[in-house]
């Protein structure tokens, strides 16, 4: 007799094992790799959002500056083409994390985040980037009784519209919803791969040179600048912007600050008109539930549902491998949770399944700095909500490279570092203990055990 778990496993394993966003017509052709020595005023390492924004903003602010971007694979291939497409105003991976860690400047960070999101929208229109940019806002939902008061308190302190069970189900029809918090301004939905492709094309129109399949293997600095070594050519740079996400940083002292954590996503087939009517969702908000192991989900332009989150998998030794992109057990779990949330969609298929690695740091939002006597800048450790915050990270790096104090470089967010992760096996053991404890808290009405309370007391706790 077939079990429900077997049914979910078969259903998700029929899906294409690749990111939906990247599996689309209109992807740009592959660019050349670097095959000779070259030089530039600014070399950007990494072709994700942070690197692409850095290259574009550098040329917009100083058109005469020569800019080269090198990417080890393809532009937008890694985290920037594998995320949920939530472009959020938060620079601190959410209000709770931001207020707890940067309370004295939180209002400023909120203002800067809102300005940053507006600037992203303006750039999308200015450069004609076709990425399904849709300013939908977001809907946080409570699926357990203990989460309801938290949403009500957040509405009182941070704004947004609190929705009781009837009101939230009138917005999006799920029997699991007990309350909601609707923020109508701070989030947009995008097709992230198309945003990356569009940023690259906009940069190239302004004169940025992009080399793909050109991994940077080493950095060397001297009195005259920085040398970026690649397998088939050497780049001489006046300055370097390091935007390598979860991959091992070329500035070795930064490696203990970041661990790679894998996140997983399912994409449904397009909903029929009847299925769409059955769930409502007229305002197309991005949705996240309120558990520690939370789900995030959204509609695409053609009315598919992207459903991701819950599991966050760390592999011993900070492992990053292509084989980790697929995890059947997690996909089956995600499918079970999807149909529990939307039982009226029972029978719909999944078209794509994928995973990707997130650059996670202990303060759960990006950190910044310089190396090589100020000639190298970096922005790493976003942990989540990096689609929007990556443009801010690019601005910070350019400000740091300028050597002049600015509003951004004076921020405590920019001047301070997270606590580094310990070496193995302590890093693995600590992360597994935290995952187990967070799952246990979700089963026990949010009660945080001694381990989580100790992390909270050390400034390392995170509850969503």
Secondary structure, 3 states (H helix, E strand, C coil): CCCHHHHHHHHHHCCECCCCCCCCCCCCCCCCCCCCCEEEEEEEECCCHHHHHHHHHHHHHCCCCCEEEECCCCCCCCHHHCCCCEEECCCCCCHHHHHHHCHHHHHHHHHHHHHHHHHHHHHHHHCCCCCCCECCCEEEEECCHHHHHHHHHHHHHHCCEEEEHHHHHHHECCCCCCEEEEECCCEEECCHHHHHHHHHHHHHHCCCEEECCCCEEEEEEECCEEEEEECCCEEEEEEEEECCCCCCCCCHHHHHHCEEEEEEEEEECCCCHHHHHHHECCCCCEEEECCCCCEEEEECCCCCEEEEECCCEECCCCCCCHHHHCCHHHHHHHHHHHHHHCHHHCCCCEEEEEEEEEEECCCCCCEEEEECCCCEEEEECECCCHHHHHHHHHHHHHHHHHCCCCCCCCCHHHHCCCCCCCCCCHHHHHHHHHHHHHHHHHHCCCCCCHHHHHHHHCCCCCCC
